[in-house]
């Protein structure tokens, strides 16, 4: 049971990772390490091996663009920014997330209210 729960949690996190990454980059163009750190702050742990393929897929889809910026600490760094198409896509993701969140909360509230009525 524990293994199945952990697998389901991991799948749920992966499902919303695209929304979270686009949201972070939409706030301000970002370097991948900055993206990982912001995700960690929100307790959404992601490794580079997960992030880079996602960034490439979003870039190839026209949702992200990037540019190189000189670094004082080594070689130039690749910074990502959301394209106009990416902003529109992100708005759609937000709407979908809000709809799903509202539906799940409504179902949870119905279930909770039903249990409370049974205990009366």
Phi, psi and omega in degrees: 000316181299318180296316180297318179298314180297321178296316179296318178299318180297319179294321178296317179298316179298324182295332181255001182298319180301315177301313183294316181295313178299321180296317179297314183289329179294327179294321179190136179311149191215149173270143184309321179297323177295321179297313180300317180296320178292323177295318179297321178301329179266012179063029174249091187282125180224140178257163181303324181296341175266320186289313185299316176298324178295314179300317179296319179295318178294322177294313180297335178276357180083011182270337178232156170227170179215164173213160179264140180228134179298146180238144176282345186253018180149212183291166177303152181247146178269119177253137181258147175220152181279135176278168174303320177297322178294323178296318178296317179298317180297320176301319177295321178295318178300315180298317179296316179299314180298318178298312180296317180299316178297318180296315180295316178297320179297315178296319179296316180296320177298317180294316180296316179297321179297317178295319179296320179293327179290332181277351182281000000 
